Amino acid sequence: MLPKSRIFSATLVGLGVALVAGGAAAPAFLNYDGRLPLDLGNTTWTLRDDSASTRLITDGRVLEVPVTRQLHLDVQQPATQDVAGVRIGSTWMRDSFQDEQERLIEASTWSYTMDRVSGQAQTPATLAHTIGMPPEEVDVDGVWLKFPSDAEQTTYDVFDETLRQARPATYIDSQEREGRTIHHYRQVIEPTNVAELHDGLFVAGEIDGRPAPLFHSVTRDLYVDQISGVVIDAEVAVDDYYAFTAEGPERQTVLTFEGERDEAQVAAALAEVKDIHGQATARLIQWAVIGVGVLLALAGLIGAFATGARTRRRPPGGGDAGSGQ
């Protein structure tokens, strides 16, 4: 029967080898790459401007009233290790004394399949925007509410739903919020003729009885969690108007808006993403497990050799070498 010391040493060797093997294989079964969680909860982005200007569709009057901008992301099926179905609901709403239908400026939903790591659309989006009108198919050619995981200090193409196209957002700086690195990107879209890009009910209006296209301009400051790529905070300034030319003197305001995300939502989003880990954390855990495994295996081997050496030095029968009758 083996001595208890040798059994213990063999156990250490076995445990060490198992830890080394587990650490080496960890990347295959640990999702430590910042991919979009399927159970992400804080996915409503609410921005408000208490003194926005907005045009009434019914009579063309421009009201100066509070306006709320809201985006809501639902993660849906199909969902796999790599992709997930997403549905983004978008609304613009006046806070005025009209009934709800009159207060609504615009509402739409976008449904498509997203790569959970890159944030890129894997299918065209199904766009529903007007009651009684059939849905449209639109290519989402950039990231939107989810940047690539392990976001870099570079420029990303970010989707603009008014243009239905992506435009560059440039890295500005980084900051620490609640122990997370947050990258700041800025997207500046100069006045763009929307009617030249796609058809729609509101892409053209009238000035003095003459048709005038919609011009859309916006500055977006997006604050993105570096590990997960999730947009944590946003500041948006929009200037939309009907005009004959982008810089022409004759123009009719459609929407001017400057808003930022609600502070409570920002705090909740930061609290949630703290549990999303990136590749650096994965590598740290992997090498820590491998290191512990190597140490245990070495300790077991040393213990086994030491026990074997003592056994070889002991004479048969267990007596002392110098004793006799």
PEDAQUI-V725478 format. One line per field, one symbol per residue. phi: phi as a letter, one per 40 degrees, with the letter a starting at -180 (. if undefined). A space follows every 50 residues. Layout:
BEGIN
phi: ???
END
This chain:
BEGIN
phi: .ccccccccccccccccccccccccddcbbccbgccccbcbcbbbbbbbc bcbaccccbgcbbbacbbbbbbbbcbccbbcbbacbbbcbbbbcbbcccd cccccaaabbbabbccccgccbbcccbbbbcgbccbbbcccacbcbcdcf dbcabbcbcbcccgacbcbccbababbfgbcbcbbbbbbcdbccccbaci cbcabbbfgbcbccbbbabbbbbbccccgcccaabbbbbbacacbdbccc abcbabababcdccccccccccccccbbcccccccdcccccccccccccc cccccccccccccccdggcccccab
END
